[in-house]
Every structure is written in C-alpha cells, then in structure tokens.
Amino acid sequence: MERADKTALITGGSRGIGYELAKLCAQDGYDVVLVARHQEPLERAADALESTWGITTMTIPKDLSRPESAREIHDELRHENIHVDILVNNAAARPTPARFDETDLEITEDLIRTNVVTLTNLTRRFVAPMVERGAGRILNVSSVAGELPSPPFGVYAATKGYVSTLSTVLARQLEPAGITVTVLVPGWTDTEMAWDAFEALDIDPETREILSPEDVAKAGYDGLLSGHTHVIPGQQYREAIRSELTTRASDIGP
C-alpha cells in the first residue's frame, strides 16, 4: 500500500457499523485500513470498497483480544510508512448475557482486553503522531448499554461506559492540539450481535427501536467530521439517556 494522502483505520471494519463507516470514508476519498478477526470477510469488504470508489485498501486480520495486537497493527503501518488521519475504534467483543459470577472468567478477560485495553492502546499509539502533525480525528464506538443500567450485559456495559468516559476526557485534552474525539453511542442496531442478544435474553424485537447500521454509521461519521463529542442516534435513546442522567443527579447524596 503506497503512502496515501488520507487514510482511515477502522477496526471491526469487515461488516456491520464498521463496514458502513469504511464505505463513508472511501466515498470521501480516504484510503482504508480494515482490521478484523478473519481474512476472508476482510478481503470481500476491501474488494467492494476498491471497486466502488477506486481507493486503496489494506487488510490486517487480527484478534484484538491479544495483548500485543495494537502494537502489531501500529508496527505494520509504520513499516509501510502509512499515517492514520482517522482512527475508528469500532471492534468490540460480544456481551455474554449472564450474571457476573456465572460468566466464564476467560471470556470476561477477553472482553476487557478487546473493548478497553486494545482500544486504549491503539488510541495512544496513533494519537501521538496526530498531535505531532496537529491534525487527526478519532471515532470511538460505545453503546447505550454503557450509559444506562444494563444488568444483563454486566462487564460489557462497564467497558462501554469506559469508552464513553475516555472519549469525553480525550476530546477535552486533545482539542488544543487540533485533534477531535467523537464517541458514537448506538442503541439496538440491526446486526448479528443484536439478534444474538435478543435470542439469549428472549427479547421481542418489536418492543425495541432498531436502527440500521447505515443510519448509525452516517450519524457517527457526520458527528466525526463536525467535531461533535457525543453522537446518540435515535430519538428514543437520546430521551432515555437524558432521563437517566436526571435520575442519577437526583440520587446523589450529601
């Protein structure tokens, strides 16, 4: 991959919200680096992006639950002399709907490494050269589960709360350096992850506002380009989070 004028790195970029974000970046002329666990879906996504928009792609199959994965991704791009103008931390380990003490500890640790440790590591590695250049954008994909009490989702919800808080802090820290940080907070979205959760929790999808990956990605991408810190697609979810914040304020003790 030749050094591009503009490059976006997107984790979890082979399908769902991540792939829709990759399409929007490609449409705007960004060369795209796609990271996901499996090579075959990565190649299909890359081929579609190249044939449709004529951009250059690079695929990196990587298990982000591995502690060394962020360093390996960073080293591969540095070796190819590729700098990242947009970093999209979209990949996330799936929630395991179970009580905390009944959840397999190894699954819990993999979830924390993927959703928290690797996301933080990637951000730290790629934001430093952004600061040196005085320009760059970061989009972190969180979840409504991280903003509202979500007992069935346990540690997953806690990791997404971390993503939201880290993004807010970094947005304020890095603004003077010319870096924008946006957190995208989607609710139920029409993805395989959501449908697995509906089945596991015996939730009737008709009782939920289900967003399309295209609409969620568009809202996040527009917010990223506009420099917004928080993007919450879906009126129902915005109202629910506002209500929760009001409730928390009233529960604060002396």
Stockholm file with secondary structure:
# STOCKHOLM 1.0

chainA/1-254         MERADKTALITGGSRGIGYELAKLCAQDGYDVVLVARHQEPLERAADALESTWGITTMTIPKDLSRPESAREIHDELRHENIHVDILVNNAAARPTPARFDETDLEITEDLIRTNVVTLTNLTRRFVAPMVERGAGRILNVSSVAGELPSPPFGVYAATKGYVSTLSTVLARQLEPAGITVTVLVPGWTDTEMAWDAFEALDIDPETREILSPEDVAKAGYDGLLSGHTHVIPGQQYREAIRSELTTRASDIGP
#=GR chainA/1-254 SS CCCCSSEEEEETTTSHHHHHHHHHHHHTTCEEEEEESCHHHHHHHHHHHHHHHCCCEEEEECCTTSTTHHHHHHHHHHHTTCCCSEEEECCCCCCCCSCGGGSCHHHHHHHHIIIIIIHHHHHHHHHHHHHHHTCEEEEEECCGGGTSCCGGGHHHHHHHHHHHHHHHHHHHHHGGGTEEEEEECCCSBSSHHHHHHHHHHTCCGGGSCCBCHHHHHHHHHHHHHHTCSEECCSHHHHHHHHHHHHHHHHTCCC
#=GC SS_cons         CCCCSSEEEEETTTSHHHHHHHHHHHHTTCEEEEEESCHHHHHHHHHHHHHHHCCCEEEEECCTTSTTHHHHHHHHHHHTTCCCSEEEECCCCCCCCSCGGGSCHHHHHHHHIIIIIIHHHHHHHHHHHHHHHTCEEEEEECCGGGTSCCGGGHHHHHHHHHHHHHHHHHHHHHGGGTEEEEEECCCSBSSHHHHHHHHHHTCCGGGSCCBCHHHHHHHHHHHHHHTCSEECCSHHHHHHHHHHHHHHHHTCCC
//
